Amino acid sequence: MITQPKWLLQAEGAGIFLTCLVVYGLRGYSWWLFSALFLAPDLSMLGYLWNVRLGAKLYNIVHTEVLPLALAMVGILYRPRLVAFSLIWLAHIGFDRMLGFGLKYQTRFSETHLARV
């Protein structure tokens, strides 16, 4: 049971979340900023007010690791302060995965790649 894909993805999410918290703290970034922005990626759910298809697309774009990792690379190479934003964003994604919230299918909000929520 512990090797089931859903459990593995949730454990992976927990690892990402905890790693981001530790790195964020060690780097000395502002916890106020973290608190203020932690739920910001969920604003992508506003796309569901238009329709399920747009909502799923926006949600999935914002809830994959590709963009925050790209932001981290830009931060590491050019603008160090951007690393804080990428860590917050990645922590949010990890937290969602840890709780079992996955990427959305274009059928309805509750159908995800991890389970039906």
C-alpha positions in Angstrom: 0.0 0.0 0.0 2.8 2.4 0.7 4.0 2.0 -2.8 0.7 3.0 -4.4 1.2 5.9 -6.8 -1.1 8.2 -4.8 0.8 7.7 -1.6 4.1 8.2 -3.4 2.9 11.4 -4.9 1.6 12.6 -1.5 4.9 11.7 0.1 6.8 13.5 -2.7 4.6 16.6 -2.1 5.4 16.5 1.6 9.1 16.3 0.8 8.8 19.3 -1.5 6.8 21.3 1.0 9.2 20.6 3.9 12.3 21.2 1.9 11.0 24.5 0.7 10.2 25.5 4.3 13.6 24.6 5.5 15.5 26.4 2.6 13.2 29.4 3.0 14.0 29.6 6.7 17.7 29.0 6.3 17.9 31.8 3.7 16.3 34.2 6.1 13.4 35.2 4.0 10.4 37.0 5.5 7.7 34.7 7.0 5.2 37.6 6.5 5.8 37.4 2.8 5.4 33.6 2.9 2.1 33.9 4.8 0.8 36.6 2.4 1.7 34.7 -0.8 1.3 31.0 0.2 -2.3 30.7 -1.1 -1.8 33.1 -4.1 -1.5 30.2 -6.6 -5.1 29.3 -5.8 -6.3 32.5 -7.4 -5.9 30.5 -10.6 -9.2 28.8 -9.6 -11.0 31.9 -10.6 -10.8 30.6 -14.1 -13.6 28.2 -13.1 -15.9 31.2 -12.9 -15.6 31.4 -16.7 -15.8 27.7 -17.4 -14.4 24.3 -16.3 -12.0 24.1 -19.3 -10.4 27.4 -18.7 -10.3 26.8 -14.9 -8.5 23.5 -15.3 -6.0 25.0 -17.8 -5.1 27.9 -15.5 -5.0 25.8 -12.4 -2.8 23.2 -14.0 -0.4 25.8 -15.4 0.0 27.4 -12.0 0.1 24.1 -10.1 3.0 22.4 -11.9 6.6 22.8 -10.8 7.8 24.0 -14.2 7.2 27.8 -13.8 8.4 28.1 -10.2 11.5 26.1 -11.0 12.1 28.4 -14.0 11.6 31.4 -11.6 14.2 29.8 -9.2 16.7 29.5 -12.0 16.2 33.2 -13.0 16.6 34.1 -9.3 19.7 32.0 -8.9 21.3 33.4 -12.0 20.1 37.1 -12.1 17.8 38.2 -9.3 18.3 36.4 -5.9 15.1 37.8 -4.4 13.1 35.8 -6.9 14.2 32.6 -5.2 11.9 33.5 -2.2 8.9 33.6 -4.5 9.8 30.4 -6.2 10.1 28.6 -2.8 6.7 29.9 -1.7 5.2 28.7 -5.0 6.8 25.3 -4.8 5.8 25.0 -1.1 2.2 25.6 -2.1 2.3 23.0 -4.8 4.0 20.5 -2.5 1.4 21.2 0.2 -1.4 20.6 -2.3 0.1 17.3 -3.4 0.6 16.3 0.2 -3.1 16.8 0.9 -4.0 14.8 -2.2 -5.0 17.7 -4.5 -3.8 17.0 -8.0 -3.9 18.5 -11.4 -7.4 19.0 -12.8 -9.1 17.2 -15.6 -11.3 19.4 -17.8 -14.5 17.6 -16.7 -15.0 19.0 -13.2 -13.0 20.6 -10.5 -13.1 17.6 -8.2 -11.5 15.2 -10.7 -7.7 15.2 -10.4 -4.8 13.1 -11.4 -4.5 11.9 -7.8 -8.1 11.1 -7.0 -11.6 12.4 -6.9 -11.7 15.1 -4.2 
